[in-house]
Amino acid sequence: MKKYNILIVHAHWNNRGDEAAIRAMVDSLKEKLPIEKIRIMIMSEEINYFPYEEIELIPDFPSKRMYYIDAFLNVITFGRFSLTKRGRAFLKAVKESDLVIHAHGGPSIGDLYGGRSFDLLYLYRLFVIEICNKKPLFFYAPSIGPFNGKIKNLIRKLILKKAKLIVIREQISADYLKEQMGLNCYVTFDSVLQNKIPENYVNKYKGQREFSKIWDMVNKERVVGVTITDLRWHSKYVSNVELQEMIINSLVKVSQYLVKKDYRILLIPQIFNKDYEKIEKDLLCKIQKINDEKIYILPLNIDSFGIQMVVSRLFSVIGMRSHSVLFAVKGRTPFISIPYEHKMEGFLNELELRELMIRVEEISSEKIIDKFEYIENNYNSIKNRLEIKVPMLMEKSKKTTDLILESIKNLE
């Protein structure tokens, strides 16, 4: 049987949600496909750790303006020429691959993040892969869209219609693709849902005093997990100072409310590289100062699998980060979702639990507390709904790899 050299592009990292999804995807591919070698392009300059020694990491290209001229040369020479070491590494990885997979992730192709240059860098890489090198491309259940602008959409459609298989993780993205681009796709679910974390996984952390204390607490006390971001890093919200202040003030008031009701709070960091200092640390510390005897911050070194085990023991989760809500769903833990992108809204539509969602533009302490009281009053019924739904979600998430495997067989 042929063994495949696989290149995975557009893999985001340094965020516990992205880590969990990439690991679930890689483990599934390794289980079901005959693989000779995997290379991954991670969209980050700094990679603190990567749990697969056998996988070759290739640098993000182009990552800075200094590489844009080289990328342009790649295009006009149809992938034959590069001036830089990074560019040559990318072209080599493409040429030596049998198939290429666009990794799970947020809507990097579409209007949300691109700015004036829209999603041109992502499309450039796919152009080199599909058109210059004629490599089969598969989308492993990212979100996508929305798509606006005639010229932009002509370029996007030129690239996307050549993909061998597009699998999307929620229906809203699929609707954008169909209605705005005229392209069809399959809909499964986020890859993080498909793998089961071993019960004994947390044993690797039990030698750490701080974690052992938290693990004991989540197994004995009523603990509410919280993930927070003020969205200063997000292109859509970077200038919305009023919303940023509303997010912080709302979570502070909610935390005060929970402490008065004798809940413990576990703040769960999502960033695990140097960006933690500028994106999350101050927010988490501000909330912890409310009552450092009842509010804890999970140690930064607890990986995404460990976090999933912790979340499965919580009373509930208040999640601004999408994957913290997915971790809660997977662990059958009731949650409040505060999404800032359509990727989570689409998932909650399928889960039929939109009543547990507050759009970030509508955030307030009153609304969060109302939702929390709803969870308290309907706790068992919500748990039961999750128990019924989650096995189906897990099976549908697994179908992403099955669809790729079937498509590969059809190519042979």
DOVEXVO-440775 format. One record per residue (C-alpha): residue in one letter; x, y, z. Coordinates in Angstrom, 2 decimals, decimal comma. Layout:
<atoms>
<rest A; x X; y Y; z Z>
...
</atoms>
This chain:
<atoms>
<rest M; x 0,00; y 0,00; z 0,00>
<rest K; x 1,25; y 3,46; z -0,90>
<rest K; x 2,40; y 5,62; z 1,98>
<rest Y; x 1,74; y 9,35; z 1,74>
<rest N; x 3,86; y 12,41; z 2,31>
<rest I; x 1,42; y 14,92; z 3,78>
<rest L; x 1,85; y 18,67; z 4,05>
<rest I; x -0,47; y 20,51; z 6,45>
<rest V; x -0,70; y 24,26; z 5,95>
<rest H; x -2,36; y 27,10; z 7,89>
<rest A; x -2,07; y 25,32; z 11,23>
<rest H; x -2,43; y 27,82; z 14,06>
<rest W; x -0,79; y 27,09; z 17,41>
<rest N; x 0,10; y 28,76; z 20,76>
<rest N; x -3,57; y 28,68; z 21,74>
<rest R; x -4,98; y 25,75; z 23,69>
<rest G; x -7,98; y 25,45; z 21,38>
<rest D; x -5,86; y 25,36; z 18,24>
<rest E; x -3,47; y 22,93; z 19,91>
<rest A; x -6,32; y 20,56; z 20,80>
<rest A; x -7,77; y 20,66; z 17,29>
<rest I; x -4,43; y 20,14; z 15,54>
<rest R; x -3,57; y 17,21; z 17,81>
<rest A; x -6,96; y 15,59; z 17,22>
<rest M; x -6,54; y 16,01; z 13,46>
<rest V; x -2,98; y 14,64; z 13,40>
<rest D; x -3,87; y 11,65; z 15,59>
<rest S; x -6,84; y 10,83; z 13,36>
<rest L; x -4,78; y 11,08; z 10,16>
<rest K; x -2,04; y 8,88; z 11,65>
<rest E; x -4,58; y 6,29; z 12,72>
<rest K; x -6,44; y 6,00; z 9,41>
<rest L; x -3,99; y 6,88; z 6,62>
<rest P; x -0,79; y 5,11; z 5,59>
<rest I; x 1,72; y 7,91; z 6,18>
<rest E; x 5,38; y 8,14; z 5,25>
<rest K; x 5,98; y 11,68; z 6,52>
<rest I; x 4,04; y 14,69; z 7,80>
<rest R; x 5,20; y 18,28; z 7,49>
<rest I; x 3,28; y 21,13; z 9,12>
<rest M; x 3,47; y 24,86; z 8,49>
<rest I; x 2,53; y 26,53; z 11,77>
<rest M; x 1,45; y 30,16; z 11,50>
<rest S; x 3,66; y 31,44; z 14,28>
<rest E; x 7,19; y 32,74; z 14,75>
<rest E; x 7,47; y 31,16; z 18,20>
<rest I; x 6,75; y 27,51; z 18,97>
<rest N; x 7,42; y 26,68; z 22,62>
<rest Y; x 6,74; y 22,99; z 22,24>
<rest F; x 5,27; y 20,54; z 19,76>
<rest P; x 4,26; y 17,05; z 20,94>
<rest Y; x 5,26; y 15,12; z 17,80>
<rest E; x 8,99; y 14,60; z 17,36>
<rest E; x 8,50; y 12,73; z 14,07>
<rest I; x 6,70; y 15,65; z 12,38>
<rest E; x 8,80; y 18,23; z 10,54>
<rest L; x 7,81; y 21,85; z 11,15>
<rest I; x 8,37; y 24,27; z 8,29>
<rest P; x 8,41; y 28,03; z 8,90>
<rest D; x 5,45; y 30,26; z 8,15>
<rest F; x 5,97; y 31,83; z 4,71>
<rest P; x 5,49; y 34,62; z 3,90>
<rest S; x 5,31; y 35,78; z 7,49>
<rest K; x 6,50; y 39,38; z 7,17>
<rest R; x 6,62; y 42,12; z 4,54>
<rest M; x 10,26; y 41,32; z 3,83>
<rest Y; x 9,11; y 38,04; z 2,26>
<rest Y; x 6,34; y 39,46; z 0,07>
<rest I; x 8,60; y 40,15; z -2,92>
<rest D; x 9,83; y 36,57; z -2,73>
<rest A; x 6,24; y 35,30; z -2,65>
<rest F; x 5,50; y 37,40; z -5,75>
<rest L; x 8,49; y 35,78; z -7,49>
<rest N; x 7,10; y 32,37; z -6,54>
<rest V; x 3,85; y 33,24; z -8,30>
<rest I; x 5,26; y 34,68; z -11,52>
<rest T; x 7,71; y 31,76; z -11,87>
<rest F; x 4,94; y 29,26; z -11,11>
<rest G; x 6,62; y 27,99; z -7,97>
<rest R; x 10,03; y 27,41; z -9,56>
<rest F; x 12,07; y 30,16; z -7,91>
<rest S; x 12,62; y 31,63; z -4,45>
<rest L; x 15,20; y 34,06; z -3,05>
<rest T; x 14,84; y 33,13; z 0,62>
<rest K; x 15,47; y 30,09; z 2,78>
<rest R; x 11,88; y 30,15; z 4,02>
<rest G; x 10,48; y 30,36; z 0,54>
<rest R; x 12,61; y 27,45; z -0,64>
<rest A; x 11,55; y 25,37; z 2,38>
<rest F; x 7,89; y 25,98; z 1,51>
<rest L; x 8,34; y 25,14; z -2,18>
<rest K; x 10,32; y 22,01; z -1,31>
<rest A; x 7,64; y 20,83; z 1,12>
<rest V; x 4,95; y 21,36; z -1,51>
<rest K; x 6,88; y 19,57; z -4,26>
<rest E; x 7,63; y 16,55; z -2,06>
<rest S; x 4,05; y 16,17; z -0,82>
<rest D; x 1,51; y 13,71; z -2,18>
<rest L; x -1,39; y 15,68; z -0,77>
<rest V; x -1,92; y 18,91; z 1,15>
<rest I; x -4,37; y 19,61; z 3,96>
<rest H; x -5,64; y 23,05; z 4,95>
<rest A; x -5,79; y 22,72; z 8,73>
<rest H; x -8,66; y 23,32; z 11,08>
<rest G; x -9,00; y 26,93; z 12,24>
<rest G; x -11,00; y 30,14; z 12,27>
<rest P; x -12,18; y 31,90; z 9,10>
<rest S; x -8,75; y 32,86; z 7,78>
<rest I; x -10,13; y 32,71; z 4,24>
<rest G; x -12,82; y 35,37; z 4,07>
<rest D; x -13,32; y 38,97; z 5,13>
<rest L; x -12,87; y 38,82; z 8,91>
<rest Y; x -9,09; y 39,02; z 9,27>
<rest G; x -7,69; y 40,20; z 5,96>
<rest G; x -7,95; y 43,99; z 6,03>
<rest R; x -7,01; y 45,78; z 2,79>
<rest S; x -4,93; y 42,85; z 1,55>
<rest F; x -7,85; y 40,54; z 2,45>
<rest D; x -6,85; y 36,87; z 2,63>
<rest L; x -4,27; y 37,12; z -0,13>
<rest L; x -1,42; y 35,40; z 1,74>
<rest Y; x -3,55; y 32,35; z 2,49>
<rest L; x -4,73; y 32,25; z -1,12>
<rest Y; x -1,13; y 32,65; z -2,34>
<rest R; x -0,10; y 29,44; z -0,57>
<rest L; x -3,05; y 27,56; z -2,01>
<rest F; x -2,24; y 28,94; z -5,48>
<rest V; x 1,30; y 27,56; z -5,25>
<rest I; x -0,05; y 24,23; z -4,00>
<rest E; x -2,91; y 23,68; z -6,44>
<rest I; x -2,15; y 25,64; z -9,59>
<rest C; x 1,65; y 25,79; z -9,67>
<rest N; x 2,25; y 22,26; z -8,38>
<rest K; x -1,11; y 20,56; z -9,04>
<rest K; x -1,19; y 18,94; z -5,60>
<rest P; x -4,55; y 17,66; z -4,30>
<rest L; x -5,86; y 19,96; z -1,57>
<rest F; x -8,26; y 19,02; z 1,22>
<rest F; x -9,88; y 21,31; z 3,81>
<rest Y; x -9,96; y 19,73; z 7,28>
<rest A; x -13,06; y 21,36; z 8,77>
<rest P; x -12,11; y 25,02; z 9,29>
<rest S; x -14,57; y 27,89; z 9,37>
<rest I; x -14,63; y 30,15; z 6,33>
<rest G; x -16,14; y 33,39; z 5,04>
<rest P; x -17,99; y 35,67; z 4,76>
<rest F; x -16,99; y 36,71; z 1,23>
<rest N; x -17,56; y 40,16; z -0,24>
<rest G; x -16,11; y 42,06; z -3,21>
<rest K; x -16,27; y 40,95; z -6,83>
<rest I; x -12,53; y 40,98; z -7,51>
<rest K; x -11,73; y 39,30; z -4,22>
<rest N; x -14,31; y 36,61; z -4,84>
<rest L; x -13,04; y 35,94; z -8,37>
<rest I; x -9,60; y 35,20; z -6,92>
<rest R; x -11,04; y 33,16; z -4,06>
<rest K; x -13,23; y 31,10; z -6,36>
<rest L; x -10,34; y 30,43; z -8,75>
<rest I; x -8,47; y 28,85; z -5,83>
<rest L; x -11,24; y 27,19; z -3,84>
<rest K; x -13,01; y 25,48; z -6,73>
<rest K; x -9,82; y 23,47; z -7,45>
<rest A; x -9,77; y 21,86; z -4,01>
<rest K; x -10,41; y 18,12; z -4,12>
<rest L; x -12,52; y 18,28; z -0,99>
<rest I; x -13,80; y 21,08; z 1,22>
<rest V; x -15,04; y 20,03; z 4,64>
<rest I; x -16,37; y 22,80; z 6,91>
<rest R; x -17,10; y 22,58; z 10,64>
<rest E; x -20,42; y 24,47; z 10,82>
<rest Q; x -23,35; y 25,38; z 8,59>
<rest I; x -22,98; y 29,17; z 8,61>
<rest S; x -19,60; y 28,89; z 6,88>
<rest A; x -21,06; y 26,36; z 4,44>
<rest D; x -23,86; y 28,81; z 3,64>
<rest Y; x -21,35; y 31,60; z 2,96>
<rest L; x -19,47; y 29,29; z 0,61>
<rest K; x -22,63; y 28,28; z -1,25>
<rest E; x -24,49; y 31,59; z -1,37>
<rest Q; x -21,56; y 33,97; z -1,94>
<rest M; x -19,18; y 31,75; z -3,91>
<rest G; x -21,47; y 29,15; z -5,48>
<rest L; x -19,37; y 26,28; z -4,10>
<rest N; x -20,50; y 23,14; z -2,30>
<rest C; x -18,88; y 21,46; z 0,68>
<rest Y; x -19,41; y 18,85; z 3,37>
<rest V; x -20,26; y 19,89; z 6,92>
<rest T; x -18,90; y 17,96; z 9,90>
<rest F; x -17,73; y 19,35; z 13,24>
<rest D; x -14,63; y 20,80; z 14,86>
<rest S; x -11,87; y 18,18; z 15,03>
<rest V; x -11,43; y 18,68; z 18,80>
<rest L; x -14,66; y 16,75; z 19,36>
<rest Q; x -13,48; y 13,51; z 17,81>
<rest N; x -10,87; y 12,19; z 20,25>
<rest K; x -11,33; y 10,88; z 23,76>
<rest I; x -8,79; y 11,92; z 26,38>
<rest P; x -7,66; y 9,04; z 28,66>
<rest E; x -8,92; y 9,36; z 32,23>
<rest N; x -5,40; y 8,99; z 33,61>
<rest Y; x -3,96; y 11,80; z 31,46>
<rest V; x -3,86; y 14,24; z 34,41>
<rest N; x -1,46; y 11,94; z 36,25>
<rest K; x 1,40; y 13,66; z 34,40>
<rest Y; x 0,62; y 16,87; z 36,33>
<rest K; x -0,20; y 15,51; z 39,78>
<rest G; x 3,35; y 16,06; z 40,96>
<rest Q; x 2,75; y 19,80; z 40,66>
<rest R; x 1,42; y 21,19; z 43,94>
<rest E; x -0,58; y 24,00; z 42,34>
<rest F; x -2,31; y 21,70; z 39,86>
<rest S; x -2,99; y 19,03; z 42,49>
<rest K; x -4,76; y 21,62; z 44,61>
<rest I; x -6,91; y 22,67; z 41,65>
<rest W; x -7,63; y 19,07; z 40,64>
<rest D; x -8,78; y 18,29; z 44,16>
<rest M; x -10,95; y 21,42; z 44,15>
<rest V; x -12,73; y 20,68; z 40,84>
<rest N; x -13,57; y 17,18; z 42,07>
<rest K; x -15,04; y 18,38; z 45,38>
<rest E; x -16,31; y 21,96; z 44,97>
<rest R; x -18,70; y 23,81; z 42,67>
<rest V; x -16,23; y 25,43; z 40,28>
<rest V; x -17,00; y 27,69; z 37,32>
<rest G; x -14,40; y 27,84; z 34,57>
<rest V; x -13,89; y 31,16; z 32,77>
<rest T; x -12,04; y 32,11; z 29,58>
<rest I; x -11,83; y 35,79; z 28,71>
<rest T; x -10,50; y 38,01; z 25,96>
<rest D; x -11,07; y 41,73; z 25,50>
<rest L; x -10,56; y 41,34; z 21,70>
<rest R; x -7,90; y 44,04; z 21,41>
<rest W; x -6,05; y 41,62; z 19,11>
<rest H; x -9,03; y 41,10; z 16,78>
<rest S; x -9,13; y 43,18; z 13,59>
<rest K; x -12,89; y 43,67; z 13,86>
<rest Y; x -12,85; y 44,88; z 17,47>
<rest V; x -9,40; y 46,44; z 17,93>
<rest S; x -10,80; y 50,01; z 17,93>
<rest N; x -13,94; y 49,25; z 19,94>
<rest V; x -12,74; y 50,53; z 23,31>
<rest E; x -16,30; y 50,71; z 24,67>
<rest L; x -16,83; y 47,00; z 24,04>
<rest Q; x -13,43; y 46,11; z 25,49>
<rest E; x -14,32; y 47,93; z 28,73>
<rest M; x -17,78; y 46,36; z 28,79>
<rest I; x -16,27; y 42,87; z 28,54>
<rest I; x -13,91; y 43,46; z 31,47>
<rest N; x -16,51; y 45,17; z 33,66>
<rest S; x -19,07; y 42,45; z 32,95>
<rest L; x -16,73; y 39,59; z 33,85>
<rest V; x -15,59; y 41,38; z 37,02>
<rest K; x -19,20; y 41,81; z 38,20>
<rest V; x -20,08; y 38,23; z 37,30>
<rest S; x -17,05; y 36,97; z 39,22>
<rest Q; x -18,11; y 39,00; z 42,28>
<rest Y; x -21,60; y 37,51; z 41,98>
<rest L; x -20,27; y 33,94; z 41,79>
<rest V; x -17,95; y 34,41; z 44,77>
<rest K; x -20,84; y 35,73; z 46,87>
<rest K; x -22,79; y 32,59; z 45,97>
<rest D; x -19,83; y 30,53; z 47,26>
<rest Y; x -18,71; y 29,22; z 43,88>
<rest R; x -15,03; y 28,80; z 43,15>
<rest I; x -13,75; y 30,27; z 39,87>
<rest L; x -11,05; y 28,74; z 37,71>
<rest L; x -9,58; y 31,12; z 35,14>
<rest I; x -8,29; y 29,08; z 32,20>
<rest P; x -5,54; y 30,68; z 30,08>
<rest Q; x -5,75; y 29,90; z 26,38>
<rest I; x -2,52; y 31,53; z 25,14>
<rest F; x 0,68; y 29,66; z 26,02>
<rest N; x 3,46; y 31,62; z 24,33>
<rest K; x 4,87; y 35,10; z 25,00>
<rest D; x 1,60; y 36,69; z 23,84>
<rest Y; x 0,02; y 35,54; z 27,10>
<rest E; x 1,65; y 38,52; z 28,80>
<rest K; x 0,00; y 41,08; z 26,51>
<rest I; x -3,30; y 39,35; z 25,67>
<rest E; x -4,51; y 37,50; z 28,78>
<rest K; x -2,41; y 37,91; z 31,89>
<rest D; x -3,64; y 41,33; z 33,03>
<rest L; x -7,28; y 40,35; z 32,45>
<rest L; x -6,98; y 37,15; z 34,48>
<rest C; x -5,04; y 38,84; z 37,29>
<rest K; x -7,65; y 41,62; z 37,52>
<rest I; x -10,37; y 39,05; z 38,10>
<rest Q; x -8,30; y 36,98; z 40,52>
<rest K; x -7,71; y 40,06; z 42,70>
<rest I; x -11,42; y 40,06; z 43,54>
<rest N; x -10,80; y 37,12; z 45,87>
<rest D; x -7,60; y 35,11; z 45,54>
<rest E; x -8,88; y 32,51; z 48,02>
<rest K; x -11,77; y 31,53; z 45,75>
<rest I; x -10,44; y 32,46; z 42,31>
<rest Y; x -7,58; y 30,49; z 40,75>
<rest I; x -5,61; y 30,64; z 37,51>
<rest L; x -4,83; y 27,30; z 35,91>
<rest P; x -1,05; y 26,86; z 35,46>
<rest L; x 0,13; y 27,77; z 31,95>
<rest N; x 1,89; y 24,45; z 31,41>
<rest I; x -1,33; y 22,38; z 31,53>
<rest D; x -1,85; y 21,37; z 27,91>
<rest S; x -5,10; y 21,14; z 25,97>
<rest F; x -5,68; y 17,50; z 26,89>
<rest G; x -5,18; y 18,26; z 30,58>
<rest I; x -7,52; y 21,24; z 30,33>
<rest Q; x -10,22; y 19,06; z 28,80>
<rest M; x -10,02; y 16,71; z 31,77>
<rest V; x -10,32; y 19,64; z 34,19>
<rest V; x -13,25; y 21,15; z 32,30>
<rest S; x -15,12; y 17,84; z 32,41>
<rest R; x -15,13; y 18,15; z 36,24>
<rest L; x -16,41; y 21,75; z 36,41>
<rest F; x -19,90; y 22,84; z 37,41>
<rest S; x -20,08; y 25,07; z 34,33>
<rest V; x -18,03; y 27,19; z 31,94>
<rest I; x -18,36; y 30,84; z 30,90>
<rest G; x -16,47; y 30,87; z 27,65>
<rest M; x -15,44; y 33,73; z 25,41>
<rest R; x -12,94; y 31,44; z 23,69>
<rest S; x -14,65; y 29,06; z 21,27>
<rest H; x -12,73; y 25,94; z 22,19>
<rest S; x -13,37; y 26,36; z 25,90>
<rest V; x -17,04; y 25,89; z 25,04>
<rest L; x -16,20; y 22,89; z 22,85>
<rest F; x -14,21; y 21,43; z 25,76>
<rest A; x -17,28; y 21,94; z 27,95>
<rest V; x -19,60; y 20,28; z 25,44>
<rest K; x -17,22; y 17,36; z 25,06>
<rest G; x -17,08; y 16,99; z 28,87>
<rest R; x -20,89; y 17,30; z 29,20>
<rest T; x -20,40; y 20,46; z 31,26>
<rest P; x -23,11; y 23,17; z 31,02>
<rest F; x -21,80; y 26,43; z 29,60>
<rest I; x -22,45; y 30,02; z 28,60>
<rest S; x -20,96; y 30,89; z 25,22>
<rest I; x -20,03; y 34,49; z 24,35>
<rest P; x -18,94; y 34,19; z 20,70>
<rest Y; x -17,19; y 36,88; z 18,68>
<rest E; x -17,30; y 34,98; z 15,35>
<rest H; x -19,84; y 32,89; z 13,50>
<rest K; x -17,91; y 29,66; z 14,02>
<rest M; x -19,40; y 29,11; z 17,50>
<rest E; x -22,85; y 30,40; z 16,61>
<rest G; x -23,05; y 27,83; z 13,82>
<rest F; x -22,06; y 25,07; z 16,22>
<rest L; x -24,65; y 26,08; z 18,81>
<rest N; x -27,34; y 26,06; z 16,13>
<rest E; x -26,55; y 22,40; z 15,50>
<rest L; x -26,34; y 21,65; z 19,21>
<rest E; x -29,78; y 23,29; z 19,68>
<rest L; x -28,57; y 25,24; z 22,72>
<rest R; x -28,70; y 28,82; z 21,46>
<rest E; x -30,34; y 29,81; z 24,74>
<rest L; x -26,88; y 29,47; z 26,32>
<rest M; x -25,33; y 32,05; z 23,98>
<rest I; x -24,78; y 35,81; z 24,30>
<rest R; x -23,26; y 37,62; z 21,33>
<rest V; x -20,21; y 39,57; z 22,43>
<rest E; x -21,69; y 42,86; z 21,17>
<rest E; x -24,57; y 42,32; z 23,62>
<rest I; x -22,47; y 41,34; z 26,64>
<rest S; x -23,45; y 42,57; z 30,11>
<rest S; x -23,16; y 41,21; z 33,63>
<rest E; x -26,94; y 41,06; z 33,87>
<rest K; x -27,27; y 38,85; z 30,81>
<rest I; x -24,50; y 36,51; z 31,94>
<rest I; x -26,04; y 36,18; z 35,39>
<rest D; x -29,48; y 35,51; z 33,86>
<rest K; x -27,97; y 32,72; z 31,74>
<rest F; x -26,13; y 31,32; z 34,76>
<rest E; x -29,33; y 31,22; z 36,79>
<rest Y; x -30,99; y 29,48; z 33,86>
<rest I; x -28,26; y 26,83; z 34,02>
<rest E; x -28,75; y 26,43; z 37,78>
<rest N; x -32,50; y 25,98; z 37,33>
<rest N; x -32,20; y 23,57; z 34,39>
<rest Y; x -28,93; y 21,88; z 35,23>
<rest N; x -29,94; y 18,24; z 34,92>
<rest S; x -31,88; y 18,75; z 31,70>
<rest I; x -28,92; y 20,55; z 30,08>
<rest K; x -26,57; y 17,76; z 31,20>
<rest N; x -28,96; y 15,17; z 29,77>
<rest R; x -29,17; y 17,01; z 26,43>
<rest L; x -25,38; y 17,05; z 26,23>
<rest E; x -25,21; y 13,34; z 27,09>
<rest I; x -27,55; y 12,60; z 24,20>
<rest K; x -25,96; y 14,95; z 21,66>
<rest V; x -22,22; y 14,53; z 22,24>
<rest P; x -21,80; y 10,96; z 20,91>
<rest M; x -23,39; y 12,06; z 17,63>
<rest L; x -21,13; y 15,12; z 17,47>
<rest M; x -18,05; y 13,00; z 18,04>
<rest E; x -18,99; y 10,57; z 15,28>
<rest K; x -19,72; y 13,37; z 12,83>
<rest S; x -16,40; y 15,04; z 13,67>
<rest K; x -14,59; y 11,79; z 12,84>
<rest K; x -16,12; y 11,82; z 9,36>
<rest T; x -13,70; y 14,55; z 8,24>
<rest T; x -10,82; y 12,07; z 8,06>
<rest D; x -13,08; y 9,43; z 6,51>
<rest L; x -14,12; y 11,83; z 3,74>
<rest I; x -10,48; y 12,67; z 3,00>
<rest L; x -9,56; y 8,98; z 2,94>
<rest E; x -12,42; y 8,23; z 0,54>
<rest S; x -11,40; y 11,13; z -1,70>
<rest I; x -7,77; y 9,95; z -1,77>
<rest K; x -8,86; y 6,47; z -2,82>
<rest N; x -10,82; y 7,98; z -5,70>
<rest L; x -7,65; y 9,73; z -6,91>
<rest E; x -5,69; y 6,49; z -7,22>
</atoms>
